[in-house]
Amino acid sequence: MASSIHDLARHLNISIGTVSRALNGRADVNADTRKRVLEAARELNYSPNQSGRSLRQGATRSIAFMLQPHPGDQQYGEPFFIPFLTGLQARLAEYDLDLMVVMGEPGQYQQERLRRVVETRRADAVVLANTRREDDRIDYLSKAGFPFATLGRSQSGGDTYPSLDIDFERAGDEAVDRLVARGHRRIAAIRPSHDLNFGYLFLDGYRKALRRHGIEVDPGLIADGFINEAGGYQVTPRVMLSNDRPTAIIFNNDAMALGGCKALAEMGIRPGHDIAVIVIVDTPLCRYFSPALTAFRPSLEPMGRRLAEMLLASLPAFAGEEGPHIMHEVWPLELIARESD
């Protein structure tokens, strides 16, 4: 009996990636190899998921979304992810597919949970979020030949998987343009740490816009921290310590902005009066804060639907007559002007 995909690969003397691709019906595995793998799986009673229905039906009919909360974040990014997951599930349901959310532990990288999903075949494909600049999860899935798509871009994996991202670079650029047009030249930027790729993209846009306006980039006006209220609360005072302190701050995250605005208030600095504030990625938190925060709004539910379509287009079973193909898209954000800037 083969208890894992490792056992099956060892029995066949072929790679785990080839076995995984064959079990999933990927187009890049030839028919003879696929037949050999499926026959061996039956002979060895290998079951790629808990119920064993994958060998009988060829699929689990489930897609796993890997949700990784950040340290100290008890809300698990709900204001952002709930609309996105609503759209993702709605589109998958049209194909009789279920969405399974696999929750990680706060502050711990989810590699082991991801490995269990792949090796036990609990899902037919995976959706990753919060992509890092160099992402071990993407490297692992690519090597294993397991289907996946990402909400966000990465330098890992090349162009071999579908990805849908928000144009953080353009938003950072436009935020600087808006503030410079209002007379600001000392503009701070606060972004998340942990090598999250969207933080780098935002910072690239911020820096390019400053240079385009002839403003020198001041490292003292750039800070990073945990992507939650506590992170914004802790790092915002750092950029306010300069004798020539900023007159505007761009926050890369709504939760960090709320913590940052609390820190400013405790320093006697009123957002929207004494300092301008703009947030990249609008959520309901921004509109109910006082003053309401100017922010860039993504189309989260349509993005969820679209990423589902992109993932399905990469899978042979759902790709249609044109066959499997990989797509990459970057979506703009809509500026929502409010009181804070």
Sequence and secondary structure as in RCSB ss.txt:
>XXXX:A:sequence
MASSIHDLARHLNISIGTVSRALNGRADVNADTRKRVLEAARELNYSPNQSGRSLRQGATRSIAFMLQPHPGDQQ
YGEPFFIPFLTGLQARLAEYDLDLMVVMGEPGQYQQERLRRVVETRRADAVVLANTRREDDRIDYLSKAGFPFAT
LGRSQSGGDTYPSLDIDFERAGDEAVDRLVARGHRRIAAIRPSHDLNFGYLFLDGYRKALRRHGIEVDPGLIADG
FINEAGGYQVTPRVMLSNDRPTAIIFNNDAMALGGCKALAEMGIRPGHDIAVIVIVDTPLCRYFSPALTAFRPSL
EPMGRRLAEMLLASLPAFAGEEGPHIMHEVWPLELIARESD
>XXXX:A:secstr
   SHHHHHHHHTS HHHHHHHHHT TTS HHHHHHHHHHHHHTT  SSTTSHHHHHS   EEEEEE   TT TT
TTHHHHHHHHHHHHHHHHTTT EEEEEE  TTS  HHHHHHHHHTT  SEEEE S BSS HHHHHHHHHT  EEE
ES  SSSTTSS EEEE HHHHHHHHHHHHHHTT   EEEEEE TTBHHHHHHHHHHHHHHHHTT    GGGEEEE
 SSHHHHHHHHHHHT STT  SEEEESSHHHHHHHHHHHHHTT  BTTTBEEEEES  HHHHHSSS  EEEE  H
HHHHHHHHHHHHHTSTTTS TT     EEEE  EEE  S  
